[in-house]
């Protein structure tokens, strides 16, 4: 026990070796070190804190996407989250939540974005610059001050302190308080983005159905280990919106890279070998998860819904990951339709991932002011990293067929905002 701090330091340092730079021998060494850390840690602390070490090791992709520099990613990262776990008592939770009686006006700014559109980057930057917490619909995940995500290690801290507030949203920072003025930036993926699901699950019949799911989330209870679906009324609570957009030619491969790093973290060697982090692995993943790959039933559902012309059916066989590109198109179609309809009376700010990447300080400064928040920290923003694989996932031939696919399926508003990528 007297050497616990040194053991933790070794464990944290060992997991900081970049995943993509590990050789075969290094991967074996990492397995040995991680196993030793786990065995030692079991004998010295609570099993809940073991989950923190494993999560820390498996979430390197999220750290890769971090935007804050000038901090040592090793020192105190694990200790910071352990402190949060120790302090997450009912009184602590109540002290962080906001009284709806004192703040009756809409206090939420929805950040609507297709997955892997830069949500972690933006929320981490706002945490550090404003020293306040953003929120998330999904209460089983938090981010520590080092930009590292922890899942299922805590019970979600709700934004509001009353019974209705138990339905979310929940604190995304494990350290900073909610802002007492301005808007709480709140992540929602809304609907129609699932990867390993049937067409009936990702195809939404109407913008109303899509918009309803922008208020759907999950409440996690660490004592029972259960996650329950919850819903809060977005019409009453949401006062502003942000629509995140990322180049589809990097957004869809980023989904593949996120899966790859998840397999890396959970040591799913068979998947890492089957889908290597390059164009061949990406195309094989697309082929296996596209609805063309099934026995015909998925394809029939697609053809009855949106592959309703011979040209679209032919294109769907040429477009890599045609199913995920459709989900991307449908998602943005509904976001723009909602902005003109149900959300027309609430401000909507369009934010491009590439603008944050090109000039993070200026773009995030605009967003902070849009939220009526104040920058109180001088944390320096680094360049936003792009995809991990430095080669090309897509060829010029792919661009041509994807462009035509978008022209046929995208709404006028979606195409106006995305045509610059083609």
N, C-alpha and C positions, 0 to 999 in steps of 0.2 A: 504493500500500500504506500510505503514511503516513496516509491519510485513511480507512482502513477502518473505524475505530470510528465516525467521523462518518457514514459511509454506512450502517452498520448501524443507527445511531440514527434516521436518516431513514426507513429501511425499516420499522423497528418502529413508529415513531410514525405512519406513514401507514396501517398496517394496523389501528391502534387506533380508527379512525373507525367508530362502530357501523354495522353493515351496514344495519339497517333505517332509518337516518337518511340514507342516501345518495340524492341525487337522480340523475337520468339523467346530468347533466354530471359529477357527483362520481364516478359509477361509471366513466365514461370516463377521468377524471383518475386514479382508482385503478389502472386497467388500465395506463396509461402509467407511473405511478410503480413499480408492481410489476414491469413488464417491464424498466425501467431498473435496478432493484435486482438483478434476476436476472442481467442482462448484466454488471453490474459485479462481482457476486459470483462469477460463473464465472471471471473473470480474476484473482481475488485469493485464492481458497481452494479447498479440496477439494470435489469434487462431492457428497460425502455431506452436507456442511454446507449445500449448496444445498437439499437436501430438507427441512432444518430450517426454512428461511425459508418455503418453500411450504407446509409443514405448519402453521407458525405462522399464516399468512394464512388457511388454510382451516378452522381449528378454532375459529372465533369462537363457535360455538354452545356448545362446552364451557366457554369462558370466561364466557359469559352465565350459565351454571348455577353459577358459583363461589360459595362461601359465605364466603370469608375477605376481610376488608377491612383497610384500614390499610397496604396495600402498593402501591407503584407498579407497575402492570402493565407499564409500558414498560421501566424500568431493569433491566438485567441479565437479563431473561427469556431472550433468545436466548443470551447468553453463558453462562448457567447450564447450558443443555442442551448447548452445545458443549463445555463442560468435562466433562460427563458422558460425551460421546462420546469425548473424548480419553483419559479414564480407564478406559474399559471394556476393559481388558486381561484376560487370563486370571487374573493375580494379583489384580486388583481384583475380578473376579467371585467368585473363591474367598473373598476377604476378606469379602464381603457375605453369602454363603450361610451357612446354619446347619449345624453338624455334627449328623447324626442320632444319632450315638453319644452326644453330650452332651445331646441333647433327644429321648429315645426316645418320650415321651408325645405324643399328638395335639396338634399345635401350630396347627391350622387351624380357624378359625371360618368356615364357608361363609356368604357373603352371597348368598342366593338371591332373585332378583328378575326380573320381566319387564322387558325393556329399557325404558329411560327412566323408571325408578322412583325415581331419586334416587341412583344409585350414585356418580356423580362427586362430588356434593355431600358425601356421607357420607365417602368415602375421602379427599377433599381435607382436610376438617375434621380427620380423625384424623391425617393426616400432620402438619398444622401444630400441633395441640394436643399430640400425644405425641412429635413429632419422630422417629417411626418409620414404616417403610413398611408399607403394606398389600400385598396380592398380587392377582393376576389370572390366570385360566386361559390368557389369550391373550397370549403372550409378545412380540408385535410392537408393543405399545403401552405407553407410560409417561406419567406425569404429572409435570411439573416443579413447583417450589414455588409457582408462580403460578397453578396450576390449569389449565395448558394441556397438552393431549395431543399427543404426538409418535408417529407411526406409522412403522414400518419404517426407523428410523434407527439401530438398535442390535440386538445379539443379546440375547435375554432373559436376565436374571439369575435363576437358579433359587433357590427357597427353601432347598433342601437341597443339600449339596455333593458327594453321592455320585452314582454312575452312575444309579441309579434316580431321583434327584432331577432329572435332566435332563428328565423328563417333566412338570415343573411342580409347583405353580404358580410364577409368576414375580413379581419385584418390580414394583410399580406406581409407586412413587416412583423418580425418577432421582437422588435425593440421599440420602434417609434410610436408615439401616440397618434390618434387621428387628429387632423386639423380641426381647430375650433371654429374657424371661419373658412369661407370658400367651399370648394367641392372636393369630395373624395373620389379620386380616379378609381374606377371599379372595372375589373376585367370580366368580360363575358364572351364566350364563343358562340352564343345563341345556338343555332341548330344546323344540321346538315353537313357536319364536318367529320363524322366518324370514319375511321379507316377500314377496320375489319368488320363490316356490317353489310346487310343486304340492302338492295336499292330501296325497299320500302322504308328503311330506317333513315336514309339520308336524303331522299327526295321528299320535299315538303310541298304540300298542295297549295299553300297560300302564304302571303306575307304575314298574315295574322298568326298563323301557326308558327312561323319562323320567329316572329317577334315575341310571342308568348314565352318561348324557351330562352329568351335573353334574361328572364328573371328566374330561371330554373338553376338550382345549384345543389350543393350537397353539404350536409352537416355531419361532421365526424366527432364521435365521442371516444376519447382514448381509453376510458375506463371499461367500456363494453367492446371496443374494437369495431363498432358498427358505423356504417355510413348510410345516412338516410337522405333521400331526395327531398328538397325543400323548394319553396317558391315565394318570392316577394313581388309586390305590386310595382312594376316599373313605371306605370302611369303616374302614380302618386309620388314616388321617391326620386325619380330621375329628373334632373333639371337641365342637364347638358349632355352632349354626346360627342365622342371622337370616333371617327371611322378610319381604322388603320388599313393601309394598302401596301402590299409588297409585290414586286415584280414576280409574275407567275412562274417565270423561268428559274427563279431562285427559291420561291416559296414552296413549290412542290418538291424539289430536291431537298430542301431543308426538312421537310417531313420525313423523307427517307433517312437523312442523317440523324434526326432525332431518334428514329427507331433503331438505327445502327448503334448509337451510343447507349441506348437502353439495353440492347443485347450485350454490349461490351460490359456495362455495369453489372449485369446479372450473369455474366460468363456463359452466355448461350452460344457456345463455340460452333455448333452446327449451323446456326443462322449467320454467324459472322463469315463462315466459309462459303455458305451458299450465296450470300449477298455481300460481296466485298465492297469497300467504299470507293467505287469508281463507276464509270459509265456502264460497264457490263453488269455489275451488281445492281445498279439502279434499274436497268432495263429488265433484268430478271425479276426483281422485286415488283416492278410495274406489271410485268406479264402475269405473275402469280396472283397479284391482288386486284388486277383489273377484272371487270365482270366478264370479259371475253374468256377467262380461264375456267369458268364453271361449266356445268354440263348442259347449259342452254337455258336454264330457268331464270337466272339473273339477267341474261341477255334479253330474254323475252319481256321481262318487266321493264327494262330500259327502253326497248323498242316501242313498248306501248305508251311510254311516257314522253321521252324526248328524242330518242333516235328514230324519228318518225318519217325520215326521208332516206332515199337510197344514198345520197351524198353523205349524210351524217353517219349512216351505218358503215359506209366505207371508210370515212375519216376515223371513226372510233377504233378501227383495226390498225390504223397507221400512227395515231397519236400515242406516244408513250404515256402511260398512266392516264388514259382518257377518262377513267372514272374519277380520279382525284381532280383533274382539270375541270370536269363538270361540277364537282362539289364546290370548287373555288368560284366558278362562274355563277352558279346558282346562289352562293352565299352573298356575293357582291350585288347581284341583281336585286335580291330582297333587301339588302342594306340601303341601296339607293331608292328603291320603291318605298321603303318605310320612311326615309327622310322626306319624301314628297307627300306622304300620306299621314300615317298615325303620328309621326314625329315632327311634322312640319312646323309646329309651334314651339319647338325646342331647338336651341342652337346646335348645329352639327359642324364640327371641324374635321376636314380631311387631312390626314397626316400620312405622308409617304415614308416608308422605311428608308428609302434611298436618300431622302433629305436629312434624316437623322444621321445616316451613315456619312454623308458628305460634310455636314456642319452640325454636329451634335449640340454644341453650346448654344447656337442661335435657335435651332428648331425646338429644343427642349425648353429654352427660355420662353418661346412663344406659348408653349403648352402650359407652363407654370402660370403665366399671366392669364391664359384662358380659364384656368381653374381658380383664379382669384387667390392664388397662394403667393408666398413670399420666399425668395431664395435667402437662406440664412447661413449657408455653408459655402466655403470656397473650394469644395471638392472639385478636382480637375477631371473633366470628361475626356476619355481617350477615344481614339478612332474606333468605330464600331466594326467588328470583324464580320466578314461574310461567311460563305460556306467553308467547311473544313477541307473538303477535297478541292485541290487547286487546278484540277483538270476541268474538262467540259463534260457535263452530263448530257447536253443537248447539242445536236448538229444544226447547220443551217437548213437542212432538209426537214428536220423536226420543227424548226421555227415556222416554216411555210405551212405545214399541215395544221399546227396548233393555231396559227393566225386565222386560217379559214374556219377552224372549229369555233374560235371565239366570235368571229364575225357572224356566224349562224346562230349562236346560242346566247351571246351577251345582249343585255338590254341596251338601249341607246345611251343611257347614262353611264352604265358600266363601260361600254366601249369608249366613250369620250374620255374617261379617266384612265383607261388602260392602253389605249392605242399607242401611246408614246413608247411602250415597251416592245413594239413590233416594227 
